[in-house]
């Protein structure tokens, strides 16, 4: 039961983060500009990677993939902690 519950909660969190991301993309010009700059840098990085031998390129690509995975997990954990902190605050102020 716990595994199913965890999967359901993780799916809900992923969906909520996705909705927030879409909202940010649609409404936050500063964030869109940061993403445009990242896209430019990403293309430059890809050019650099294309000039490396396959072994070195694979090392860097695996590293970047691991960083992205960790960042995604980190964001999910921060989101969950934020919800927990919110509940604690609401209890402290006797709202719930």
LUMBARO-903884 format. One record per atom (N, C-alpha, C): x, y, z; atom name. Coordinates in steps of 0.2 Angstrom, whole numbers, plus 5000, padded with zeros to 4 digits. Atoms other than C-alpha are relative to their C-alpha. Layout:
BEGIN
[site [X,Y,Z],"CA"]
...
END
This chain:
BEGIN
[site [5004,4994,5000],"N"]
[site [5000,5000,5000],"CA"]
[site [5004,5006,5000],"C"]
[site [4996,4994,5000],"N"]
[site [5014,5012,5004],"CA"]
[site [5003,5002,4994],"C"]
[site [4997,4999,5007],"N"]
[site [5022,5010,4987],"CA"]
[site [4995,5003,4996],"C"]
[site [5005,4998,5005],"N"]
[site [5006,5013,4978],"CA"]
[site [4999,5008,5002],"C"]
[site [5001,4993,4998],"N"]
[site [5003,5029,4989],"CA"]
[site [5006,5004,4998],"C"]
[site [4994,4996,5002],"N"]
[site [5021,5035,4986],"CA"]
[site [4999,5002,4993],"C"]
[site [5001,4999,5007],"N"]
[site [5018,5033,4967],"CA"]
[site [4995,5005,4999],"C"]
[site [5005,4995,5001],"N"]
[site [5002,5042,4968],"CA"]
[site [5002,5007,5002],"C"]
[site [4998,4994,4998],"N"]
[site [5009,5056,4978],"CA"]
[site [5005,5003,4995],"C"]
[site [4995,4997,5004],"N"]
[site [5024,5058,4967],"CA"]
[site [4997,5002,4993],"C"]
[site [5003,4998,5007],"N"]
[site [5013,5058,4951],"CA"]
[site [4996,5007,5001],"C"]
[site [5004,4994,4999],"N"]
[site [5002,5072,4959],"CA"]
[site [5005,5006,5001],"C"]
[site [4995,4995,4999],"N"]
[site [5018,5082,4964],"CA"]
[site [5003,5002,4993],"C"]
[site [4997,4999,5007],"N"]
[site [5025,5080,4946],"CA"]
[site [4995,5004,4996],"C"]
[site [5005,4996,5003],"N"]
[site [5008,5086,4939],"CA"]
[site [5000,5007,5002],"C"]
[site [5001,4993,4998],"N"]
[site [5007,5101,4950],"CA"]
[site [5006,5004,4998],"C"]
[site [4994,4996,5002],"N"]
[site [5025,5106,4947],"CA"]
[site [5000,5002,4992],"C"]
[site [5001,4999,5007],"N"]
[site [5021,5104,4928],"CA"]
[site [4995,5006,4999],"C"]
[site [5005,4994,5001],"N"]
[site [5006,5116,4930],"CA"]
[site [5003,5006,5002],"C"]
[site [4997,4993,4998],"N"]
[site [5016,5129,4939],"CA"]
[site [5005,5002,4995],"C"]
[site [4995,4998,5005],"N"]
[site [5030,5128,4926],"CA"]
[site [4996,5003,4994],"C"]
[site [5004,4997,5006],"N"]
[site [5017,5131,4912],"CA"]
[site [4998,5007,5002],"C"]
[site [5003,4994,4998],"N"]
[site [5010,5145,4922],"CA"]
[site [5006,5005,5000],"C"]
[site [4994,4995,5000],"N"]
[site [5028,5153,4924],"CA"]
[site [5002,5001,4993],"C"]
[site [4998,4999,5007],"N"]
[site [5032,5150,4906],"CA"]
[site [4995,5005,4996],"C"]
[site [5006,4996,5003],"N"]
[site [5015,5159,4901],"CA"]
[site [5000,5007,5003],"C"]
[site [5002,4994,4997],"N"]
[site [5016,5173,4913],"CA"]
[site [5007,5004,5003],"C"]
[site [4994,4997,4997],"N"]
[site [5034,5177,4919],"CA"]
[site [5006,5001,4994],"C"]
[site [4996,4998,5005],"N"]
[site [5044,5186,4906],"CA"]
[site [5008,4999,5001],"C"]
[site [4993,5001,4998],"N"]
[site [5060,5186,4916],"CA"]
[site [5002,4993,4999],"C"]
[site [4998,5007,5000],"N"]
[site [5060,5167,4917],"CA"]
[site [5000,4998,4993],"C"]
[site [5000,5001,5007],"N"]
[site [5056,5166,4898],"CA"]
[site [5007,5002,4997],"C"]
[site [4993,4997,5002],"N"]
[site [5072,5177,4895],"CA"]
[site [5005,4995,5002],"C"]
[site [4995,5005,4998],"N"]
[site [5082,5165,4906],"CA"]
[site [5000,4994,4996],"C"]
[site [5000,5006,5004],"N"]
[site [5076,5150,4896],"CA"]
[site [5003,5001,4993],"C"]
[site [4997,4998,5007],"N"]
[site [5081,5159,4880],"CA"]
[site [5007,5000,5000],"C"]
[site [4993,5000,5000],"N"]
[site [5098,5162,4886],"CA"]
[site [5003,4993,5001],"C"]
[site [4998,5007,4999],"N"]
[site [5099,5144,4892],"CA"]
[site [5000,4996,4994],"C"]
[site [5000,5003,5006],"N"]
[site [5094,5138,4875],"CA"]
[site [5006,5002,4996],"C"]
[site [4994,4998,5004],"N"]
[site [5108,5148,4867],"CA"]
[site [5006,4996,5003],"C"]
[site [4994,5003,4997],"N"]
[site [5121,5141,4879],"CA"]
[site [4999,4992,4999],"C"]
[site [5000,5008,5002],"N"]
[site [5114,5123,4876],"CA"]
[site [5002,4999,4993],"C"]
[site [4998,5001,5007],"N"]
[site [5117,5125,4858],"CA"]
[site [5008,5001,5000],"C"]
[site [4993,4999,4999],"N"]
[site [5135,5131,4862],"CA"]
[site [5003,4994,5003],"C"]
[site [4998,5006,4997],"N"]
[site [5137,5116,4873],"CA"]
[site [5000,4994,4996],"C"]
[site [5001,5006,5005],"N"]
[site [5131,5104,4860],"CA"]
[site [5006,5001,4995],"C"]
[site [4994,4999,5005],"N"]
[site [5144,5112,4848],"CA"]
[site [5006,4997,5003],"C"]
[site [4994,5002,4997],"N"]
[site [5158,5109,4860],"CA"]
[site [5000,4992,5001],"C"]
[site [5000,5007,4999],"N"]
[site [5152,5091,4864],"CA"]
[site [5001,4997,4993],"C"]
[site [5000,5003,5007],"N"]
[site [5151,5087,4845],"CA"]
[site [5008,5000,4998],"C"]
[site [4993,5000,5002],"N"]
[site [5170,5091,4844],"CA"]
[site [5004,4996,5005],"C"]
[site [4996,5005,4996],"N"]
[site [5175,5079,4858],"CA"]
[site [4999,4993,4997],"C"]
[site [5000,5007,5002],"N"]
[site [5179,5061,4856],"CA"]
[site [4994,4997,5003],"C"]
[site [5006,5003,4997],"N"]
[site [5165,5049,4860],"CA"]
[site [5000,4999,5007],"C"]
[site [4999,5001,4993],"N"]
[site [5172,5044,4876],"CA"]
[site [4999,5006,5005],"C"]
[site [5000,4994,4996],"N"]
[site [5174,5061,4883],"CA"]
[site [4992,5003,5000],"C"]
[site [5006,4997,5001],"N"]
[site [5157,5067,4876],"CA"]
[site [4995,4996,5004],"C"]
[site [5005,5004,4996],"N"]
[site [5148,5052,4884],"CA"]
[site [5001,5001,5008],"C"]
[site [4999,4999,4993],"N"]
[site [5156,5056,4901],"CA"]
[site [4996,5007,5002],"C"]
[site [5003,4994,4999],"N"]
[site [5150,5074,4900],"CA"]
[site [4992,4999,5000],"C"]
[site [5008,5001,5001],"N"]
[site [5132,5069,4894],"CA"]
[site [4997,4996,5006],"C"]
[site [5002,5004,4994],"N"]
[site [5131,5056,4908],"CA"]
[site [5000,5005,5006],"C"]
[site [5000,4996,4994],"N"]
[site [5136,5069,4921],"CA"]
[site [4994,5005,4999],"C"]
[site [5006,4995,5001],"N"]
[site [5123,5082,4914],"CA"]
[site [4994,4997,5001],"C"]
[site [5006,5004,4999],"N"]
[site [5110,5069,4914],"CA"]
[site [4999,4999,5008],"C"]
[site [5000,5001,4993],"N"]
[site [5114,5065,4932],"CA"]
[site [4998,5006,5004],"C"]
[site [5002,4994,4997],"N"]
[site [5113,5083,4937],"CA"]
[site [4993,5002,4999],"C"]
[site [5007,4999,5001],"N"]
[site [5096,5085,4929],"CA"]
[site [4996,4996,5004],"C"]
[site [5004,5004,4996],"N"]
[site [5090,5070,4938],"CA"]
[site [5000,5002,5007],"C"]
[site [5000,4998,4993],"N"]
[site [5096,5076,4955],"CA"]
[site [4996,5006,5001],"C"]
[site [5004,4994,4999],"N"]
[site [5089,5093,4952],"CA"]
[site [4993,4999,5000],"C"]
[site [5007,5002,5001],"N"]
[site [5072,5086,4947],"CA"]
[site [4998,4997,5007],"C"]
[site [5002,5003,4994],"N"]
[site [5072,5075,4963],"CA"]
[site [5000,5006,5006],"C"]
[site [4999,4995,4996],"N"]
[site [5078,5090,4973],"CA"]
[site [4994,5005,5000],"C"]
[site [5006,4996,5000],"N"]
[site [5064,5101,4967],"CA"]
[site [4994,4997,5003],"C"]
[site [5006,5003,4997],"N"]
[site [5051,5088,4971],"CA"]
[site [5000,5000,5008],"C"]
[site [4999,5000,4992],"N"]
[site [5058,5086,4989],"CA"]
[site [4999,5007,5003],"C"]
[site [5001,4993,4998],"N"]
[site [5058,5105,4991],"CA"]
[site [4992,5002,5000],"C"]
[site [5007,4999,5001],"N"]
[site [5040,5106,4985],"CA"]
[site [4996,4996,5006],"C"]
[site [5003,5004,4995],"N"]
[site [5035,5092,4997],"CA"]
[site [5001,5004,5007],"C"]
[site [4998,4997,4994],"N"]
[site [5044,5101,5011],"CA"]
[site [4996,5006,5001],"C"]
[site [5003,4994,5000],"N"]
[site [5036,5117,5007],"CA"]
[site [4992,4999,5002],"C"]
[site [5006,5002,4998],"N"]
[site [5019,5109,5009],"CA"]
[site [4999,4998,5007],"C"]
[site [4999,5001,4993],"N"]
[site [5024,5102,5025],"CA"]
[site [5000,5006,5005],"C"]
[site [4999,4993,4997],"N"]
[site [5030,5119,5031],"CA"]
[site [4994,5004,5001],"C"]
[site [5006,4996,5000],"N"]
[site [5014,5127,5026],"CA"]
[site [4995,4997,5005],"C"]
[site [5005,5003,4995],"N"]
[site [5003,5114,5036],"CA"]
[site [5003,5002,5007],"C"]
[site [4998,4998,4993],"N"]
[site [5014,5117,5051],"CA"]
[site [4999,5007,5002],"C"]
[site [5002,4993,4999],"N"]
[site [5012,5136,5049],"CA"]
[site [4993,5001,5002],"C"]
[site [5008,4999,5000],"N"]
[site [4993,5134,5047],"CA"]
[site [4998,4997,5007],"C"]
[site [5001,5003,4993],"N"]
[site [4993,5123,5063],"CA"]
[site [5002,5005,5006],"C"]
[site [4997,4996,4995],"N"]
[site [5004,5135,5073],"CA"]
[site [4995,5006,5001],"C"]
[site [5005,4994,5000],"N"]
[site [4992,5150,5068],"CA"]
[site [4993,4997,5002],"C"]
[site [5007,5003,4998],"N"]
[site [4977,5138,5073],"CA"]
[site [4995,5001,4994],"C"]
[site [5004,4999,5006],"N"]
[site [4970,5140,5055],"CA"]
[site [4997,4993,4999],"C"]
[site [5003,5007,5000],"N"]
[site [4968,5121,5055],"CA"]
[site [5002,4996,5006],"C"]
END
